Amino acid sequence: MALIIGIDPGSRITGYGIVNWVGNAYEYVDSGCIRIQGDILAERLHQIYKGVAELINTYSPQVMAIEKVFMARNADSALKLGQARGVAMVAGANEGLPVYEYSARQVKQAVVGKGAADKAQVQHMVTALLHLNKTPQADAADALAIALCHAHTEQNLIRMAGAGSHRNSRLQHK
């Protein structure tokens, strides 16, 4: 069992999604958006840090998964996104959480089955996989998808380790 917080960082809206991974099943816990106010970058970054830290203190997740920076339309946007991502990661690290990073392509591949999926497809699959009554807002859906990607990745690693152990034990018995 692992409680995973997924973070979709942004300098104006940071999405979060919390999923409980139990065996082969995922349970929805919470999701939403930290809406950032103001124009002063340092204050906006502080709001992200405080918001993520508060979520961690409220839910006590065991792990954080966050989207990697992609090349934005311009350098200024990419820098702001990187800073938003950095303060979210520090909030997790300060609470002792291991922080895992996934590219947008990895997240889409894990949740939708193709790395070039659009936001509507991600929202649809998150809604279906977590048996939600309504479709979450796009940033929250992305954060839930990031958490699901981490659970899926861990599940595959465990499966591969088990297959390796099984193969090794077969070889030892010959």
ZALO-382317 format. One line per field, with one value per atom (N, C-alpha, C, CB): residue number from 0; residue in three letters; y, x, z. Coordinates in nm, 2 decimals. Glycine has a CB too. Layout:
N
pos c(NUM,...)
code c(ala,...)
v c(Y,...)
u c(X,...)
w c(Z,...)
// end
This chain:
174
pos c(0,0,0,0,1,1,1,1,2,2,2,2,3,3,3,3,4,4,4,4,5,5,5,5,6,6,6,6,7,7,7,7,8,8,8,8,9,9,9,9,10,10,10,10,11,11,11,11,12,12,12,12,13,13,13,13,14,14,14,14,15,15,15,15,16,16,16,16,17,17,17,17,18,18,18,18,19,19,19,19,20,20,20,20,21,21,21,21,22,22,22,22,23,23,23,23,24,24,24,24,25,25,25,25,26,26,26,26,27,27,27,27,28,28,28,28,29,29,29,29,30,30,30,30,31,31,31,31,32,32,32,32,33,33,33,33,34,34,34,34,35,35,35,35,36,36,36,36,37,37,37,37,38,38,38,38,39,39,39,39,40,40,40,40,41,41,41,41,42,42,42,42,43,43,43,43,44,44,44,44,45,45,45,45,46,46,46,46,47,47,47,47,48,48,48,48,49,49,49,49,50,50,50,50,51,51,51,51,52,52,52,52,53,53,53,53,54,54,54,54,55,55,55,55,56,56,56,56,57,57,57,57,58,58,58,58,59,59,59,59,60,60,60,60,61,61,61,61,62,62,62,62,63,63,63,63,64,64,64,64,65,65,65,65,66,66,66,66,67,67,67,67,68,68,68,68,69,69,69,69,70,70,70,70,71,71,71,71,72,72,72,72,73,73,73,73,74,74,74,74,75,75,75,75,76,76,76,76,77,77,77,77,78,78,78,78,79,79,79,79,80,80,80,80,81,81,81,81,82,82,82,82,83,83,83,83,84,84,84,84,85,85,85,85,86,86,86,86,87,87,87,87,88,88,88,88,89,89,89,89,90,90,90,90,91,91,91,91,92,92,92,92,93,93,93,93,94,94,94,94,95,95,95,95,96,96,96,96,97,97,97,97,98,98,98,98,99,99,99,99,100,100,100,100,101,101,101,101,102,102,102,102,103,103,103,103,104,104,104,104,105,105,105,105,106,106,106,106,107,107,107,107,108,108,108,108,109,109,109,109,110,110,110,110,111,111,111,111,112,112,112,112,113,113,113,113,114,114,114,114,115,115,115,115,116,116,116,116,117,117,117,117,118,118,118,118,119,119,119,119,120,120,120,120,121,121,121,121,122,122,122,122,123,123,123,123,124,124,124,124,125,125,125,125,126,126,126,126,127,127,127,127,128,128,128,128,129,129,129,129,130,130,130,130,131,131,131,131,132,132,132,132,133,133,133,133,134,134,134,134,135,135,135,135,136,136,136,136,137,137,137,137,138,138,138,138,139,139,139,139,140,140,140,140,141,141,141,141,142,142,142,142,143,143,143,143,144,144,144,144,145,145,145,145,146,146,146,146,147,147,147,147,148,148,148,148,149,149,149,149,150,150,150,150,151,151,151,151,152,152,152,152,153,153,153,153,154,154,154,154,155,155,155,155,156,156,156,156,157,157,157,157,158,158,158,158,159,159,159,159,160,160,160,160,161,161,161,161,162,162,162,162,163,163,163,163,164,164,164,164,165,165,165,165,166,166,166,166,167,167,167,167,168,168,168,168,169,169,169,169,170,170,170,170,171,171,171,171,172,172,172,172,173,173,173,173)
code c(met,met,met,met,ala,ala,ala,ala,leu,leu,leu,leu,ile,ile,ile,ile,ile,ile,ile,ile,gly,gly,gly,gly,ile,ile,ile,ile,asp,asp,asp,asp,pro,pro,pro,pro,gly,gly,gly,gly,ser,ser,ser,ser,arg,arg,arg,arg,ile,ile,ile,ile,thr,thr,thr,thr,gly,gly,gly,gly,tyr,tyr,tyr,tyr,gly,gly,gly,gly,ile,ile,ile,ile,val,val,val,val,asn,asn,asn,asn,trp,trp,trp,trp,val,val,val,val,gly,gly,gly,gly,asn,asn,asn,asn,ala,ala,ala,ala,tyr,tyr,tyr,tyr,glu,glu,glu,glu,tyr,tyr,tyr,tyr,val,val,val,val,asp,asp,asp,asp,ser,ser,ser,ser,gly,gly,gly,gly,cys,cys,cys,cys,ile,ile,ile,ile,arg,arg,arg,arg,ile,ile,ile,ile,gln,gln,gln,gln,gly,gly,gly,gly,asp,asp,asp,asp,ile,ile,ile,ile,leu,leu,leu,leu,ala,ala,ala,ala,glu,glu,glu,glu,arg,arg,arg,arg,leu,leu,leu,leu,his,his,his,his,gln,gln,gln,gln,ile,ile,ile,ile,tyr,tyr,tyr,tyr,lys,lys,lys,lys,gly,gly,gly,gly,val,val,val,val,ala,ala,ala,ala,glu,glu,glu,glu,leu,leu,leu,leu,ile,ile,ile,ile,asn,asn,asn,asn,thr,thr,thr,thr,tyr,tyr,tyr,tyr,ser,ser,ser,ser,pro,pro,pro,pro,gln,gln,gln,gln,val,val,val,val,met,met,met,met,ala,ala,ala,ala,ile,ile,ile,ile,glu,glu,glu,glu,lys,lys,lys,lys,val,val,val,val,phe,phe,phe,phe,met,met,met,met,ala,ala,ala,ala,arg,arg,arg,arg,asn,asn,asn,asn,ala,ala,ala,ala,asp,asp,asp,asp,ser,ser,ser,ser,ala,ala,ala,ala,leu,leu,leu,leu,lys,lys,lys,lys,leu,leu,leu,leu,gly,gly,gly,gly,gln,gln,gln,gln,ala,ala,ala,ala,arg,arg,arg,arg,gly,gly,gly,gly,val,val,val,val,ala,ala,ala,ala,met,met,met,met,val,val,val,val,ala,ala,ala,ala,gly,gly,gly,gly,ala,ala,ala,ala,asn,asn,asn,asn,glu,glu,glu,glu,gly,gly,gly,gly,leu,leu,leu,leu,pro,pro,pro,pro,val,val,val,val,tyr,tyr,tyr,tyr,glu,glu,glu,glu,tyr,tyr,tyr,tyr,ser,ser,ser,ser,ala,ala,ala,ala,arg,arg,arg,arg,gln,gln,gln,gln,val,val,val,val,lys,lys,lys,lys,gln,gln,gln,gln,ala,ala,ala,ala,val,val,val,val,val,val,val,val,gly,gly,gly,gly,lys,lys,lys,lys,gly,gly,gly,gly,ala,ala,ala,ala,ala,ala,ala,ala,asp,asp,asp,asp,lys,lys,lys,lys,ala,ala,ala,ala,gln,gln,gln,gln,val,val,val,val,gln,gln,gln,gln,his,his,his,his,met,met,met,met,val,val,val,val,thr,thr,thr,thr,ala,ala,ala,ala,leu,leu,leu,leu,leu,leu,leu,leu,his,his,his,his,leu,leu,leu,leu,asn,asn,asn,asn,lys,lys,lys,lys,thr,thr,thr,thr,pro,pro,pro,pro,gln,gln,gln,gln,ala,ala,ala,ala,asp,asp,asp,asp,ala,ala,ala,ala,ala,ala,ala,ala,asp,asp,asp,asp,ala,ala,ala,ala,leu,leu,leu,leu,ala,ala,ala,ala,ile,ile,ile,ile,ala,ala,ala,ala,leu,leu,leu,leu,cys,cys,cys,cys,his,his,his,his,ala,ala,ala,ala,his,his,his,his,thr,thr,thr,thr,glu,glu,glu,glu,gln,gln,gln,gln,asn,asn,asn,asn,leu,leu,leu,leu,ile,ile,ile,ile,arg,arg,arg,arg,met,met,met,met,ala,ala,ala,ala,gly,gly,gly,gly,ala,ala,ala,ala,gly,gly,gly,gly,ser,ser,ser,ser,his,his,his,his,arg,arg,arg,arg,asn,asn,asn,asn,ser,ser,ser,ser,arg,arg,arg,arg,leu,leu,leu,leu,gln,gln,gln,gln,his,his,his,his,lys,lys,lys,lys)
v c(-0.12,0.00,0.12,0.00,0.22,0.34,0.46,0.33,0.56,0.68,0.77,0.76,0.81,0.88,1.02,0.80,1.12,1.26,1.29,1.37,1.32,1.36,1.51,1.29,1.57,1.72,1.75,1.78,1.84,1.89,2.04,1.88,2.07,2.21,2.32,2.21,2.43,2.55,2.67,2.54,2.78,2.91,2.98,3.00,2.95,3.01,2.91,3.07,2.78,2.67,2.55,2.65,2.50,2.37,2.27,2.39,2.16,2.06,1.96,1.99,1.89,1.79,1.67,1.84,1.55,1.44,1.34,1.37,1.28,1.19,1.05,1.24,0.95,0.82,0.72,0.78,0.62,0.51,0.39,0.49,0.34,0.22,0.10,0.24,0.01,-0.11,-0.23,-0.11,-0.30,-0.42,-0.38,-0.52,-0.43,-0.40,-0.29,-0.52,-0.23,-0.14,0.00,-0.19,0.10,0.24,0.29,0.32,0.37,0.43,0.58,0.38,0.66,0.80,0.85,0.86,0.95,1.01,1.15,1.00,1.23,1.37,1.43,1.45,1.54,1.61,1.76,1.54,1.84,1.98,2.06,2.03,2.19,2.29,2.39,2.36,2.42,2.53,2.65,2.50,2.74,2.86,2.97,2.91,3.02,3.11,3.25,3.08,3.34,3.48,3.57,3.52,3.69,3.79,3.79,3.78,3.89,3.90,3.89,4.04,3.89,3.88,3.73,3.95,3.70,3.56,3.49,3.54,3.55,3.49,3.46,3.59,3.55,3.53,3.41,3.65,3.40,3.29,3.16,3.31,3.16,3.03,2.99,3.05,3.09,3.06,3.00,3.19,3.05,2.99,2.84,3.07,2.81,2.67,2.59,2.66,2.64,2.56,2.54,2.64,2.64,2.63,2.53,2.76,2.55,2.46,2.31,2.50,2.28,2.14,2.09,2.13,2.17,2.13,2.10,2.24,2.18,2.16,2.03,2.28,2.00,1.88,1.76,1.87,1.77,1.66,1.64,1.69,1.75,1.74,1.68,1.87,1.71,1.67,1.52,1.75,1.47,1.34,1.24,1.34,1.29,1.20,1.09,1.13,1.14,1.04,0.98,1.11,0.87,0.80,0.84,0.65,0.90,0.93,1.04,0.80,1.12,1.22,1.19,1.36,1.21,1.20,1.33,1.08,1.38,1.51,1.51,1.62,1.59,1.60,1.67,1.67,1.61,1.68,1.80,1.58,1.89,2.01,1.98,2.12,2.03,2.02,2.16,1.96,2.16,2.29,2.37,2.27,2.47,2.55,2.64,2.64,2.72,2.80,2.90,2.88,2.95,3.04,3.02,3.19,3.07,3.05,3.10,3.11,3.21,3.27,3.17,3.41,3.12,3.02,2.90,2.99,2.85,2.73,2.75,2.69,2.87,2.90,2.91,3.04,2.97,2.99,2.85,3.08,2.76,2.63,2.55,2.56,2.56,2.50,2.54,2.52,2.67,2.72,2.67,2.87,2.66,2.61,2.46,2.63,2.39,2.25,2.23,2.19,2.32,2.31,2.33,2.41,2.43,2.45,2.34,2.59,2.28,2.17,2.05,2.13,2.03,1.92,1.94,1.90,2.06,2.09,2.07,2.24,2.10,2.08,1.93,2.13,1.85,1.70,1.66,1.63,1.70,1.66,1.70,1.72,1.82,1.87,1.78,2.01,1.71,1.62,1.48,1.62,1.46,1.33,1.24,1.26,1.29,1.21,1.18,1.27,1.06,1.04,1.10,0.88,1.17,1.24,1.18,1.39,1.13,1.07,1.16,0.93,1.16,1.25,1.17,1.34,1.21,1.15,1.25,1.06,1.22,1.31,1.30,1.27,1.40,1.40,1.28,1.54,1.25,1.13,1.00,1.12,0.98,0.87,0.86,0.87,0.97,0.98,0.94,1.12,1.00,0.97,0.82,1.06,0.77,0.63,0.54,0.60,0.57,0.48,0.48,0.52,0.60,0.62,0.59,0.75,0.64,0.64,0.52,0.77,0.49,0.39,0.44,0.30,0.58,0.64,0.77,0.66,0.80,0.91,1.05,0.90,1.04,1.17,1.20,1.16,1.14,1.17,1.31,1.08,1.36,1.50,1.50,1.56,1.62,1.64,1.58,1.79,1.58,1.52,1.37,1.56,1.31,1.16,1.13,1.11,1.21,1.19,1.20,1.29,1.31,1.33,1.21,1.46,1.16,1.05,0.92,1.02,0.89,0.77,0.78,0.74,0.89,0.91,0.89,1.05,0.95,0.93,0.78,1.01,0.71,0.57,0.48,0.52,0.50,0.42,0.44,0.46,0.56,0.58,0.58,0.72,0.54,0.53,0.66,0.41,0.77,0.90,0.93,1.01,1.00,1.04,1.15,1.09,1.24,1.35,1.37,1.48,1.43,1.45,1.56,1.49,1.53,1.64,1.75,1.58,1.87,1.98,1.93,2.10,1.99,1.94,1.93,2.03,2.03,2.02,1.92,2.16,1.90,1.80,1.66,1.81,1.64,1.52,1.48,1.52,1.58,1.56,1.51,1.68,1.57,1.53,1.39,1.63,1.36,1.22,1.12,1.21,1.16,1.07,1.05,1.14,1.16,1.14,1.05,1.28,1.05,0.96,0.82,1.00,0.80,0.67,0.62,0.67,0.70,0.67,0.61,0.79,0.67,0.62,0.48,0.72,0.47,0.34,0.23,0.34,0.26,0.17,0.13,0.24,0.23,0.21,0.12,0.34,0.15,0.06,-0.08,0.13,-0.09,-0.22,-0.30,-0.21,-0.24,-0.31,-0.35,-0.22,-0.26,-0.30,-0.42,-0.18,-0.42,-0.53,-0.66,-0.50,-0.65,-0.76,-0.82,-0.72,-0.72,-0.76,-0.83,-0.65,-0.77,-0.83,-0.97,-0.74,-0.99,-1.12,-1.22,-1.11,-1.18,-1.26,-1.30,-1.20,-1.21,-1.24,-1.34,-1.11,-1.32,-1.41,-1.55,-1.36,-1.56,-1.69,-1.76,-1.67,-1.68,-1.74,-1.78,-1.63,-1.71,-1.75,-1.87,-1.63,-1.89,-2.00,-2.13,-1.99,-2.11,-2.22,-2.27,-2.18,-2.17,-2.21,-2.28,-2.08,-2.24,-2.30,-2.45,-2.22,-2.48,-2.62,-2.71,-2.61,-2.67,-2.76,-2.83,-2.68)
u c(0.08,0.00,0.09,-0.10,0.06,0.13,0.04,0.25,0.05,-0.03,0.07,-0.07,0.03,0.11,0.05,0.13,0.13,0.08,0.15,0.12,0.06,0.11,0.10,0.03,0.20,0.20,0.22,0.31,0.13,0.14,0.18,0.01,0.31,0.35,0.31,0.50,0.28,0.26,0.28,0.12,0.31,0.34,0.21,0.43,0.10,-0.03,-0.13,-0.09,-0.13,-0.21,-0.12,-0.33,-0.12,-0.05,-0.15,0.06,-0.16,-0.25,-0.20,-0.30,-0.28,-0.24,-0.34,-0.22,-0.29,-0.38,-0.32,-0.39,-0.41,-0.36,-0.43,-0.39,-0.35,-0.40,-0.34,-0.37,-0.43,-0.38,-0.37,-0.48,-0.25,-0.22,-0.21,-0.08,-0.30,-0.31,-0.31,-0.44,-0.20,-0.18,-0.19,-0.29,-0.29,-0.32,-0.42,-0.35,-0.47,-0.58,-0.54,-0.70,-0.61,-0.59,-0.72,-0.54,-0.70,-0.82,-0.79,-0.84,-0.90,-0.89,-0.90,-1.01,-0.82,-0.82,-0.87,-0.68,-0.80,-0.83,-0.76,-0.79,-0.81,-0.74,-0.79,-0.76,-0.72,-0.76,-0.65,-0.81,-0.66,-0.56,-0.52,-0.62,-0.40,-0.35,-0.35,-0.20,-0.43,-0.44,-0.36,-0.59,-0.26,-0.16,-0.21,-0.03,-0.20,-0.24,-0.12,-0.33,-0.13,-0.03,0.06,0.05,0.15,0.24,0.38,0.22,0.41,0.55,0.59,0.58,0.69,0.73,0.76,0.84,0.84,0.88,0.76,0.97,0.66,0.54,0.46,0.45,0.45,0.38,0.45,0.37,0.58,0.65,0.63,0.80,0.62,0.60,0.46,0.61,0.36,0.22,0.22,0.13,0.30,0.31,0.37,0.39,0.48,0.55,0.46,0.68,0.39,0.30,0.18,0.24,0.13,0.02,0.06,-0.03,0.17,0.22,0.25,0.34,0.32,0.36,0.23,0.44,0.13,0.00,-0.06,-0.09,-0.07,-0.12,-0.05,-0.12,0.09,0.17,0.14,0.32,0.13,0.10,-0.04,0.12,-0.14,-0.27,-0.29,-0.37,-0.23,-0.25,-0.14,-0.27,-0.02,0.09,0.12,0.07,0.14,0.18,0.32,0.17,0.34,0.47,0.57,0.46,0.51,0.60,0.53,0.61,0.62,0.57,0.62,0.63,0.53,0.56,0.53,0.48,0.62,0.60,0.64,0.69,0.58,0.61,0.74,0.49,0.82,0.94,0.91,1.03,1.01,0.99,1.00,1.10,0.92,0.93,0.96,0.79,1.00,1.04,0.91,1.12,0.89,0.77,0.78,0.74,0.68,0.68,0.79,0.54,0.83,0.94,1.02,0.89,1.14,1.24,1.19,1.37,1.12,1.07,0.96,1.00,0.88,0.78,0.84,0.68,0.94,1.02,1.09,1.12,1.15,1.21,1.11,1.29,1.00,0.90,0.84,0.78,0.82,0.77,0.87,0.74,1.00,1.11,1.12,1.24,1.09,1.10,0.98,1.10,0.86,0.74,0.76,0.62,0.82,0.85,0.95,0.90,1.05,1.15,1.10,1.26,1.01,0.96,0.87,0.89,0.79,0.71,0.80,0.62,0.91,1.00,1.06,1.11,1.10,1.16,1.06,1.21,0.93,0.83,0.82,0.69,0.83,0.83,0.96,0.81,1.07,1.20,1.21,1.31,1.16,1.16,1.08,1.11,0.98,0.90,0.95,0.75,1.07,1.13,1.08,1.12,1.00,0.94,1.04,0.82,1.05,1.12,1.04,1.14,1.11,1.04,1.09,1.08,0.99,1.01,0.96,0.94,1.03,1.00,0.96,1.12,0.86,0.81,0.79,0.68,0.82,0.80,0.65,0.88,0.60,0.46,0.43,0.43,0.52,0.51,0.49,0.62,0.57,0.57,0.43,0.68,0.38,0.25,0.14,0.23,0.14,0.03,0.04,0.05,0.16,0.18,0.12,0.32,0.15,0.10,-0.05,0.17,-0.11,-0.25,-0.34,-0.27,-0.30,-0.38,-0.34,-0.38,-0.21,-0.16,-0.08,-0.27,-0.08,0.00,0.05,-0.09,0.18,0.25,0.21,0.39,0.13,0.09,-0.06,0.11,-0.12,-0.26,-0.28,-0.30,-0.40,-0.44,-0.50,-0.53,-0.52,-0.57,-0.70,-0.58,-0.79,-0.92,-0.91,-1.01,-0.82,-0.80,-0.75,-0.70,-0.65,-0.60,-0.71,-0.49,-0.79,-0.91,-1.00,-0.98,-1.03,-1.13,-1.07,-1.15,-0.94,-0.89,-0.87,-0.75,-0.83,-0.82,-0.96,-0.77,-1.06,-1.20,-1.24,-1.30,-1.21,-1.24,-1.16,-1.22,-1.03,-0.94,-0.97,-0.79,-1.01,-1.03,-1.18,-0.98,-1.27,-1.41,-1.47,-1.44,-1.44,-1.49,-1.62,-1.39,-1.71,-1.84,-1.84,-1.92,-1.73,-1.72,-1.58,-1.78,-1.56,-1.42,-1.35,-1.43,-1.23,-1.16,-1.11,-1.04,-1.09,-1.03,-0.90,-1.01,-0.86,-0.74,-0.61,-0.72,-0.58,-0.46,-0.46,-0.43,-0.58,-0.60,-0.59,-0.73,-0.65,-0.65,-0.50,-0.73,-0.43,-0.29,-0.21,-0.22,-0.24,-0.17,-0.21,-0.20,-0.33,-0.38,-0.31,-0.53,-0.30,-0.23,-0.08,-0.24,-0.02,0.12,0.13,0.18,0.04,0.04,0.01,-0.07,-0.08,-0.11,0.01,-0.23,0.08,0.20,0.31,0.26,0.32,0.42,0.38,0.43,0.25,0.20,0.22,0.05,0.19,0.21,0.36,0.15,0.45,0.59,0.64,0.67,0.60,0.64,0.59,0.59,0.46,0.40,0.48,0.25,0.52,0.60,0.74,0.62,0.80,0.93,0.92,0.99,0.81,0.79,0.77,0.67,0.69,0.66,0.79,0.55,0.87,1.00,1.09,1.06,1.09,1.18,1.13,1.18,1.00,0.94,0.97,0.79,0.96,0.99,1.14,0.96,1.23,1.37,1.40,1.45,1.33,1.35,1.30,1.27,1.18,1.13,1.23,0.99,1.28,1.37,1.50,1.41,1.55,1.67,1.65,1.71,1.53,1.50,1.49,1.38,1.44,1.43,1.57,1.35,1.66,1.79,1.87,1.87,1.84,1.91,1.86,1.88,1.74,1.69,1.73,1.54,1.80,1.84,1.97,1.87)
w c(0.00,0.00,0.00,0.12,-0.08,-0.09,-0.12,-0.19,-0.05,-0.08,-0.16,0.06,-0.28,-0.37,-0.40,-0.51,-0.39,-0.43,-0.56,-0.32,-0.66,-0.79,-0.80,-0.91,-0.86,-0.88,-1.03,-0.79,-1.08,-1.21,-1.19,-1.30,-1.19,-1.15,-1.25,-1.13,-1.20,-1.28,-1.20,-1.34,-1.26,-1.19,-1.16,-1.26,-1.22,-1.20,-1.14,-1.33,-1.18,-1.13,-1.12,-1.23,-1.00,-0.97,-0.93,-0.86,-1.02,-0.99,-0.89,-1.12,-0.82,-0.73,-0.73,-0.58,-0.72,-0.71,-0.62,-0.85,-0.53,-0.43,-0.46,-0.29,-0.47,-0.50,-0.40,-0.65,-0.36,-0.27,-0.36,-0.15,-0.37,-0.45,-0.36,-0.53,-0.38,-0.30,-0.39,-0.21,-0.39,-0.48,-0.62,-0.45,-0.69,-0.83,-0.85,-0.91,-0.74,-0.75,-0.71,-0.66,-0.76,-0.73,-0.66,-0.85,-0.56,-0.50,-0.50,-0.35,-0.55,-0.55,-0.40,-0.63,-0.37,-0.23,-0.24,-0.16,-0.32,-0.34,-0.46,-0.21,-0.51,-0.62,-0.62,-0.75,-0.69,-0.70,-0.75,-0.56,-0.73,-0.78,-0.68,-0.91,-0.67,-0.59,-0.69,-0.53,-0.67,-0.76,-0.70,-0.77,-0.78,-0.73,-0.76,-0.80,-0.66,-0.67,-0.68,-0.55,-0.74,-0.74,-0.86,-0.62,-0.87,-0.98,-0.94,-1.05,-0.82,-0.77,-0.77,-0.63,-0.85,-0.86,-0.73,-0.96,-0.65,-0.52,-0.43,-0.44,-0.43,-0.35,-0.41,-0.35,-0.55,-0.61,-0.58,-0.76,-0.58,-0.55,-0.41,-0.58,-0.32,-0.18,-0.16,-0.09,-0.24,-0.23,-0.27,-0.32,-0.38,-0.42,-0.31,-0.55,-0.26,-0.15,-0.04,-0.10,0.01,0.13,0.09,0.17,-0.03,-0.07,-0.07,-0.20,-0.13,-0.14,0.00,-0.24,0.08,0.21,0.30,0.28,0.28,0.36,0.31,0.33,0.18,0.14,0.19,-0.02,0.20,0.25,0.40,0.23,0.47,0.61,0.64,0.68,0.55,0.57,0.54,0.48,0.43,0.38,0.41,0.23,0.45,0.48,0.37,0.61,0.25,0.14,0.17,0.00,0.11,0.12,0.01,0.12,-0.10,-0.21,-0.29,-0.30,-0.36,-0.45,-0.59,-0.41,-0.69,-0.83,-0.89,-0.90,-0.98,-1.04,-1.19,-0.96,-1.26,-1.41,-1.43,-1.49,-1.52,-1.56,-1.64,-1.64,-1.65,-1.73,-1.88,-1.69,-1.96,-2.10,-2.16,-2.16,-2.28,-2.34,-2.37,-2.46,-2.29,-2.31,-2.44,-2.19,-2.46,-2.58,-2.58,-2.59,-2.46,-2.46,-2.33,-2.46,-2.33,-2.22,-2.09,-2.26,-2.09,-1.97,-1.90,-1.99,-1.98,-1.93,-1.88,-2.05,-1.95,-1.91,-1.77,-2.01,-1.76,-1.63,-1.51,-1.64,-1.54,-1.43,-1.39,-1.48,-1.50,-1.47,-1.39,-1.60,-1.43,-1.35,-1.21,-1.42,-1.19,-1.05,-0.97,-1.05,-1.03,-0.96,-0.93,-1.05,-1.02,-1.00,-0.89,-1.13,-0.89,-0.78,-0.64,-0.81,-0.62,-0.49,-0.45,-0.48,-0.54,-0.51,-0.46,-0.63,-0.54,-0.50,-0.36,-0.61,-0.34,-0.21,-0.09,-0.20,-0.12,-0.02,0.02,-0.07,-0.09,-0.07,0.00,-0.20,-0.04,0.01,0.16,-0.07,0.19,0.33,0.43,0.34,0.37,0.45,0.44,0.41,0.38,0.37,0.27,0.50,0.17,0.07,-0.04,0.01,-0.09,-0.22,-0.33,-0.25,-0.42,-0.53,-0.66,-0.53,-0.74,-0.87,-0.98,-0.87,-1.09,-1.20,-1.32,-1.23,-1.39,-1.51,-1.62,-1.48,-1.74,-1.86,-1.89,-1.98,-1.96,-2.00,-2.09,-2.07,-2.17,-2.26,-2.18,-2.36,-2.07,-1.99,-1.92,-1.88,-1.87,-1.80,-1.89,-1.74,-2.01,-2.11,-2.15,-2.23,-2.17,-2.21,-2.10,-2.24,-1.98,-1.87,-1.85,-1.74,-1.87,-1.84,-1.96,-1.78,-2.08,-2.19,-2.29,-2.27,-2.28,-2.37,-2.49,-2.42,-2.51,-2.61,-2.56,-2.74,-2.59,-2.54,-2.60,-2.56,-2.71,-2.77,-2.74,-2.92,-2.63,-2.60,-2.56,-2.48,-2.59,-2.55,-2.41,-2.66,-2.36,-2.23,-2.20,-2.20,-2.30,-2.29,-2.27,-2.41,-2.34,-2.33,-2.19,-2.44,-2.14,-2.01,-1.90,-1.98,-1.92,-1.82,-1.83,-1.86,-1.95,-1.96,-1.89,-2.11,-1.92,-1.86,-1.71,-1.93,-1.66,-1.51,-1.45,-1.48,-1.51,-1.46,-1.46,-1.55,-1.57,-1.58,-1.48,-1.72,-1.48,-1.39,-1.24,-1.42,-1.20,-1.06,-1.03,-1.02,-1.13,-1.11,-1.05,-1.02,-1.11,-1.06,-1.11,-1.09,-1.04,-1.08,-1.18,-0.96,-1.17,-1.27,-1.31,-1.21,-1.42,-1.48,-1.40,-1.63,-1.35,-1.28,-1.37,-1.20,-1.32,-1.39,-1.45,-1.30,-1.57,-1.64,-1.56,-1.76,-1.48,-1.40,-1.29,-1.34,-1.23,-1.13,-1.20,-1.06,-1.31,-1.39,-1.42,-1.51,-1.47,-1.50,-1.38,-1.56,-1.26,-1.14,-1.10,-1.02,-1.11,-1.08,-1.18,-1.09,-1.30,-1.40,-1.37,-1.54,-1.31,-1.27,-1.16,-1.23,-1.06,-0.95,-1.00,-0.84,-1.09,-1.15,-1.23,-1.24,-1.30,-1.37,-1.27,-1.45,-1.16,-1.06,-1.01,-0.94,-0.98,-0.93,-1.04,-0.89,-1.16,-1.28,-1.29,-1.41,-1.29,-1.30,-1.19,-1.30,-1.06,-0.95,-0.96,-0.82,-1.01,-1.03,-1.13,-1.07,-1.24,-1.34,-1.29,-1.46,-1.21,-1.15,-1.05,-1.07,-0.98,-0.89,-0.97,-0.79,-1.07,-1.16,-1.22,-1.27,-1.27,-1.33,-1.23,-1.40,-1.11,-1.00,-0.97,-0.88,-0.96,-0.93,-1.04,-0.91,-1.16,-1.27,-1.27,-1.41,-1.24,-1.22,-1.11,-1.20,-1.00,-0.89,-0.92,-0.76,-0.99,-1.03,-1.13,-1.10,-1.23,-1.32,-1.25,-1.43,-1.15,-1.08,-1.00,-0.99,-0.94,-0.86,-0.95,-0.77,-1.07,-1.16,-1.20,-1.29,-1.23,-1.27,-1.15,-1.31,-1.03,-0.92,-0.89,-0.79,-0.94,-0.92,-1.02,-0.91,-1.13,-1.23,-1.20,-1.36)
// end
